[in-house]
Every structure is written in structure tokens, then in C-alpha cells.
Amino acid sequence: MCDADRSLPLSDDISLALDVEAEETVIEQCRGRKRTRNVHNWKKNIRKRKRARSEKYTSTTGKAIPGKSFTAVDCHCPLKCAEKISDERQSAMRHQFSNLSDWSLQTTFICSQTKV
């Protein structure tokens, strides 16, 4: 036992059962607690979040990967996308998209912004 040596009179079965229960609780209290997992601060997850937000990050091999920057799209399709969506609007949409930093949210954002 840890610090609690209890000596109870063992006159009948009830006191014996109480003594066993008390001993089990003392043993459980003496055990150390395992460290809780902090998944949010794992290097792998930090790397994923930075990559999804288009920020600069370090790859698993140690190579520095630069963040993505906005470049205006000059679309030559028959729908004339570049004329319909200004550069400022494209930049704002890119900023909104990169701030989501979760693949499922980014996919939902793309689906909500496109028409089929």
C-alpha cells in the first residue's frame, strides 16, 4: 500500500469486504496517470494544417516548402471566367478557401461556389 496502512478489526464479513474495497481504492489512487494525448500539437498535424492553409511548412524530410501565393487566373474558356470574376474577388475567394484548413470544409466550399 502507498501511505495508507489501515488496520480495521476483522470481526465479521462486512468489515472484511469494506477493508478490501478501501485497499483497492488506495491502490488506484497511488497509481500514476498516463499522459493525455495532445493530437493538436503533433508535428504531423501541424504540418497538415499549414499545408492546407497554404502556409510555409517543413516537410518530413526537413525540406522547407514555401507557402502558396495568389496568382490571377487568365481563363481562355468560352465562359469568360476571368471577365466575370475580378482579381480582387478571386483573391478574396482564395483567402476564404485557405482559411478553412480542413479538407472536408474546403471541399464543401468548392461545391458551394461552383455551378454545374
C-alpha positions as CSV (number, residue, x, y, z in Angstrom):
1,M,0.0,0.0,0.0
2,C,1.1,3.6,-0.5
3,D,0.8,5.7,2.6
4,A,-2.4,4.3,4.0
5,D,-1.9,1.2,6.2
6,R,-5.3,0.7,7.6
7,S,-5.9,-1.8,10.4
8,L,-9.6,-2.5,10.7
9,P,-10.9,-5.1,13.1
10,L,-11.8,-8.2,11.2
11,S,-14.8,-9.2,13.3
12,D,-17.2,-10.1,10.5
13,D,-17.5,-10.4,6.8
14,I,-18.8,-6.9,6.3
15,S,-15.7,-5.3,7.7
16,L,-13.6,-7.6,5.6
17,A,-15.4,-6.5,2.5
18,L,-15.1,-2.9,3.4
19,D,-11.3,-3.3,4.0
20,V,-10.9,-4.9,0.6
21,E,-12.7,-2.1,-1.1
22,A,-10.7,0.5,0.8
23,E,-7.5,-1.2,-0.2
24,E,-8.5,-1.2,-3.9
25,T,-9.3,2.5,-3.8
26,V,-6.0,3.2,-2.1
27,I,-4.1,1.2,-4.8
28,E,-6.0,3.0,-7.6
29,Q,-5.1,6.4,-6.0
30,C,-1.4,5.6,-5.8
31,R,-1.0,4.7,-9.5
32,G,0.3,7.4,-11.8
33,R,-1.9,8.8,-14.5
34,K,-0.8,8.4,-18.1
35,R,0.0,11.5,-20.1
36,T,-3.0,12.6,-22.2
37,R,-2.5,12.8,-25.9
38,N,-2.4,16.2,-27.4
39,V,-3.1,15.4,-31.0
40,H,-3.4,19.1,-31.9
41,N,0.3,19.8,-31.2
42,W,1.8,16.8,-33.1
43,K,4.3,17.8,-35.8
44,K,2.4,15.8,-38.4
45,N,-0.9,17.5,-37.7
46,I,0.7,21.0,-37.6
47,R,2.3,20.2,-41.0
48,K,-1.1,19.2,-42.4
49,R,-2.8,22.3,-41.1
50,K,-0.1,24.6,-42.5
51,R,-0.2,22.8,-45.9
52,A,-4.0,23.1,-46.1
53,R,-3.8,26.8,-45.2
54,S,-1.2,27.3,-48.0
55,E,1.4,28.5,-45.4
56,K,5.1,27.8,-45.4
57,Y,6.0,24.5,-43.7
58,T,8.8,21.9,-43.3
59,S,8.3,18.6,-45.0
60,T,9.0,15.2,-43.2
61,T,12.4,15.1,-44.9
62,G,13.3,18.6,-43.5
63,K,12.9,20.5,-46.7
64,A,11.4,24.0,-46.4
65,I,8.3,24.2,-48.6
66,P,7.3,27.8,-49.4
67,G,3.7,28.9,-49.0
68,K,1.4,29.3,-52.0
69,S,0.8,32.8,-53.3
70,F,-2.1,34.1,-55.2
71,T,-1.8,34.5,-59.0
72,A,-4.6,35.8,-61.0
73,V,-6.1,33.2,-63.4
74,D,-6.5,34.2,-67.0
75,C,-9.1,31.8,-68.3
76,H,-9.4,31.4,-72.0
77,C,-12.5,29.2,-71.9
78,P,-15.8,30.1,-73.7
79,L,-17.4,31.0,-70.4
80,K,-15.0,34.0,-70.0
81,C,-14.4,33.4,-66.3
82,A,-11.6,36.0,-66.0
83,E,-14.0,38.7,-67.1
84,K,-16.9,37.7,-64.8
85,I,-14.8,37.3,-61.7
86,S,-12.4,40.2,-60.9
87,D,-8.9,39.7,-59.5
88,E,-10.0,41.1,-56.1
89,R,-12.9,38.6,-55.9
90,Q,-10.5,35.7,-56.9
91,S,-8.1,36.8,-54.2
92,A,-10.9,37.0,-51.6
93,M,-12.1,33.5,-52.5
94,R,-8.6,32.1,-52.3
95,H,-8.2,33.7,-48.9
96,Q,-11.5,32.2,-47.7
97,F,-10.6,28.8,-49.0
98,S,-7.2,28.7,-47.4
99,N,-8.5,29.9,-44.0
100,L,-10.7,26.8,-43.8
101,S,-7.7,24.5,-43.2
102,D,-9.8,21.3,-43.3
103,W,-10.2,19.2,-46.4
104,S,-13.9,18.4,-45.9
105,L,-14.7,22.1,-45.3
106,Q,-12.6,23.1,-48.3
107,T,-14.5,20.6,-50.5
108,T,-17.8,21.9,-49.2
109,F,-16.6,25.5,-50.0
110,I,-15.7,24.5,-53.6
111,C,-19.1,22.7,-54.1
112,S,-21.0,25.8,-52.8
113,Q,-19.1,28.2,-55.1
114,T,-19.5,26.2,-58.4
115,K,-22.5,25.6,-60.6
116,V,-22.9,22.5,-62.6
